[in-house]
Amino acid sequence: MRTALGAIGLLVLALFPVLLPAAAPTVPPPPQVAGRSHVLMDFATGKVLAASNEHQRAEPASLTKIMTAYTIFTALKSGQIKLTDNVVVSERAWREGGAGSAGSTMFLPIHSSTTLENMLKGMIIQSGNDASIALAEHLSGSEEAFSDVMNRHAKELGMGDTHYVNAAGLPDPEHYTSAIDVALLSRALIREFPEYYAWFSQKEFVFNGIKQGNRNLLLYGDPGVDGIKTGHTQSAGYCLAASGKRGDMRMIAVVMGTSGPDARAKASMELLNYGFRYYDTRRLYQQGKPLVEARVWKGVAETVGLGVPADIWVTIPRGSLEQVKATPEAPRDLIAPLDPRTPVGKLKVTLGGEPLLESPLVPLAAVAEGSLWRRAVDTALLWFE
């Protein structure tokens, strides 16, 4: 059976007109981070650009609240709860996370109540432990039951190094995560809940006459940084999950176990700057756009377009686009019926001859079997192909 390499090859040349050998751009080593673990990830592709001890078990402290927010956002999306819900502060939420506790707090009075939206902002911007516990109890009845939901989401997101036992990030031997898992979670939250993500860039929040500033120092120094969350306990050290955009690129940096607020901000900014300076993120192919027309036999249509089932993005060293080459592997002749959900080939993308990624090639439209006459005629014609 003939392949469609020639037809798609013309497309590749059109997209990447320079495919001649050239010196690969030099990417310097990533910055050294004075912390226990870290990771730098490109948002669009999920590609890890720098990392150290990224799977090492770490105490998340208030980075836990990223998952608490993700869990609440998921429930909002499903209609299980609403932003206008009245959330009550239980004695436990007040005792473990309120004004008398040792951690960060929204200063919610015992047995008081406010809207779920206010609670979310108090948790995200002020890092209120009391708000985190109250939200958990509102959704699931207890913090323990809420932790089960958090762990279910962690499993769905591929966070293999993570286990939660509370919503606020209070220290516990069974409450842990890793830098890579925090990056995976942060990427999912930004991608799935853009309508709520803007709260993570808010610099201050006033509740009951008490104004508290966001502890993420990067928000005050770089206009491109728009999140995400700080964390600190004596045992965890100073942690930060940060994200920012420059042009069409977004980076996510996670640092764990640094020595202070300035140290975590400095390390995170150095990682973000490294990613933006030395890497480029490009969309090579768009979902639904035909890369080639393939001949269809025994169907109601004679041809069908082949394309990729999702947009293809790549993260590559800046200046290396001419080194990218796409090689399709797909039959030119296809037999009906064809289903857009069933791959009929694949597209291999390389950078400087090294594998970069693979994607299925799928029919862009369903093609049903043709009439008995069409099938009989095409069966005969195929003998001469």
N, C-alpha and C positions, 0 to 999 in steps of 0.2 A: 504494500500500500504506500503510495507516495506521501511525502511530508510537505508541510506548508512552510518549510524553512525559507525558501526563496521569497515567497510573498511577504512574510513578516520581516525578513531581512531588509527589505526596502523601507519598512516603517522604522526599524531600528536606526538605519542610516539617517532618516529624516529627523528623528528625535535627537540623536547623538552624532552630528555630522563629522566630528573628529574622532576617529577610532585608531589613529596611528600610535605607535609606541611613543611614550613620553615618560619623563622622569616623574615618579610618584611624589606628591607633595610630602614634605617632612612634617610630621606631627611630633612636637616635643613631649617628653613624659609629663603626666599630669602633676599638679602641685602636690606637695607633701602636706598631709593633714595631721595636725597634732590632736588626735582623738583616737578612740578605741576602734571605730569602724566608720566607713563612709561609702557613698555611691553617688555617681553622677549619671543620670539617665536622660536620653532624649525622649520627650513626650510623645511625639508623633509615631515613632517606631518602637519605643521601648528598648532601644539599644543602650547597653551600658558602656559608657565612655571612660569611666575611671572608677576604681573600687579598691577597697582594702578591708579584709575581714567582713565582707558584705553579708555573709551567712552566719556570722558569729552571734550567738544568743545575747540579747541586750535588754536591759530594763527600759521600756519606752517612756516612762513618766507620762507627761501630758500629751505626748504624741499619740497616746491612746485615744485622745479625743477626736482624732481624724477618723478613726473607725466608729466612734460614738456618733459623730456627725453623719458619716456614710450610712449608718444603720437607720438613723432618724430620717435622713433624706429618702432612703428607700421606702420607708413606711409612708412618708408624705406622698411619694410618687404613686404608690398603690392605693391611696385614699384611706389607709388605715387610721391616720391621724391628720390633723389640720394645723396650720400655723396659728389659727385663732383659738385653738384648744386652751383651756385653762389648766395650767400645770401647778399642782400643789407641792409645797416643800414639806416633806415628811420629817419626823424627828431624826431619822437616820441620816437623811441628806443634810440636815442642818448640823448634826453632831459631827459627821465625818468630813463635811466639806464647807461648813459655814464659818462665821466670823471667829468662832472659838477654836477652829482647827489650825493646824500648822501650815497648811498649803494655800494655794491660790483660791480665791473665793469671789463670788458675786455679791456677798453680804446679804443673802436672802434670809429674812426673818423666819423663824420656825412657824409652820402651819400657814404661812402666807402663800399667795399664788400670783401668777402672772401668765401672760400668753406664752405659748410654745415658741413663738418667734423671738420674744425677749430672752427666753431661756437659751435658745440656740446662740444668739448673739453674745450673751453673757459667757457661754462656754467657749465659743470660738475666739472672741476678741479679748475677754478678760480672763480666760482660762479657768472659769469657775468650777471647782470640784462639786460644789453644792448643786449647780445647774446640771452638771453631767449626771449625777445620781438621780435627781428629780426627773430628768428626761427618761432615764432608763426605767424608773419605776412607772412613769406614765405610760410608756409603750408596752412594757412586758409584765408589770405587776411587781417585779422585784429585780434587783440588780443582778442576781444570780441567773434568772431566766433571760435577762437582756444579754448577759455574757454569752449564753448559748447561741443567741442570734448573731452576735459579733463573730463568734468562732465559725459559725456556718458561712457567713460572708467571707471570712478569711480563707476558708477552704475553697470556696467558689472562685476566689481571685488568685488562687495558686500561692498563697502565703504559707509556705511549708514550714517556716521557722517560728510561727506565731501561735500563742495561746493567751486568751484573755480570761480574767476572773473578775474584773470590775470595769466600770465605765469611765472612771476619772484618771486612772493611771497610778493609783496608790501602790506602793511597793508590796510585792507578794512573790514568793519563790515560783509560783505557777503562772505568773503574769510576765510574758516575755515576747520579744519580737526580734527582728534583725533589720539592718539598714536597707537591704534589698526589698524586704517585705513592706517597709514603710514607703519606699519608692513606688512599688506596685500599687499599693493602696492609694497613694496620692494621685497617681496617674488615673486610676479608675474614678476617683472622686471628681477630678477636674473634667474628665471626659463625659461622665454620666450626669453631672449636676451643675452645669454652667450657670443656671439661674440662681443657685445658692453660693457658688464659689466666690462671688464678689465680696461676701462678708469677711472672707479671710484676708482681704486687703484693707479692711477698715482699721484706721489707726487708733480709734478710741470709741468707747461706748459709755453712756451715762445711764445709770439706773438708780432709782430712789435717791437722786441727788448726788450720787457718788460717781465720779468720772475716773475711769481707769484706762490706761493706754495699752496698746498691743505691745507685747514684749519682743516681737520680731523686729530687731533693729534695722534690717535690710529695707523695710517698708519706708523708712525715713531717709534713706540714702540713695536709693536707685529707683527711678520711676518705673522701670520695667518689672520690678519684683512685685508680685501681687499675692503672696502667701508663703508658707502655709501655716505652720504651727511650731511653737517652741515647747520644750519640755525640760524639767529639771527636778531631780531629787539628789540628796547627798550621795546615794549609791549609784544613781544613773549618770551623774555628771550633767553637763549642759548639752542639750540636744536641739537640733533644728531640722525640720523639713522645709525647704525653701523652693519656690518656683518663680520663674520670670520669663517674659517674652521680649524678644527683639526681632522686629520684622515679623516674619511668619514662623519663626522658630520659638519653641518653648523648651526649657530645660528644667529638670527636677534634681535638686541636690539634697542629700540627707547626710548629716553628720551626727555621730553618737559619741557621748562620753568625752566632751572637751572640757577645758578647765574653767570656762566662764562665759558670760554673755557676749563679750567682745570676741573671744576666741571662736565661738561657734559662728558668729556673724562673719568674721574674717574668712574662716575656712569655707563657709558656704559661698561667699561672694567670689572667692578665688576659683572654686569649682565651676560656678556658673559662667564666669568670664572665660575660663578655659574652653568650655563647651562652645560658647558663642563665637570665640575667636578662631578656633581651629577646625570646627566642623560645620557642615552644611546639611540641611534636610530638604530633600526634593521629592515631589510627587512625580513618579515616572509614568504611571498609567492610571487612568481613571475608570472606576467601576462603570460598566454599561457602555463603554466606548469600544467599538469593534477594532481588533488588531488585524484581523484577516477575515476574508470570506471563504468558507469551506463548502465544497460540493456535498449535497445531501442526496442520497439515493433512497428510493422506495418511500419517499415522504410526500406530504402535501406541498412542500416548498422545495425548490431545487438548490438553494443555498442558505447558509446561516452564518451570521457573524460570530466569531469567537473572541472572547475577552476574559478579563479577570473578575472574580466574584467580589472583590473589594479593592479600593484604591491601594496602589502600591507606593509606599514611601520608603526612601532609603536615607540613612544617615552616613555620610561619607566625609573624608577629610576635605576641607575647603580647597577648591581648585582642582579636584580630581574627577569632575563630571565626565571629562573626555575619556576617562579610563573605564567608564561603566559600559557594559555590553549586555544586551538581552538576547538570549537564544531560545526560540520557541521549539517545542517538540510536540507536534500535533499532526494527526493524519489529515491529508487534503480531502479525502473521500470519507464521508460518514454515512452510516446506515440508520434510517429512522426506525423507531421513534427516538427523539432526543429530548432530554430533560435539562433545563438550565441548572438544576441542582447537582447534576452528575458530570464530573470533569471528563473531558475527552483528551486532555493533554496537559502539558505544563510549560511554564515559562521560567527559564533559568537566567538569573542576573548575576554577573560577575563584576568584580572591581580589580582591574589590573591582572586579570586571569584567575583570581581567587574567588571562590564561591561567596556570594553576598546574600542571596535569598532565592527561594523557589516559590512559585505561585501556580495553582491550578489554572488551566484554561477551560472555560465552560461555554456551551452555547448560550448566546444572549437572548434566545427565544426558544420556546418549545416547538418541536416539529413532530406532528402526529404521522402515523403511517398513512401512506397514500392509498388510492383505490387498488383493487385487485389487479386491474389492468396496468396501473403505474408500477406496481411491484413486479409484475411479470416482465414488463418491458425492461425495467432497470436490472432485473436479474440477468436477462439476456445480454444487456449492454456491458455489464460488469465482466463478462467473460472476455471482452476485448480490451479491458483496461490493463 
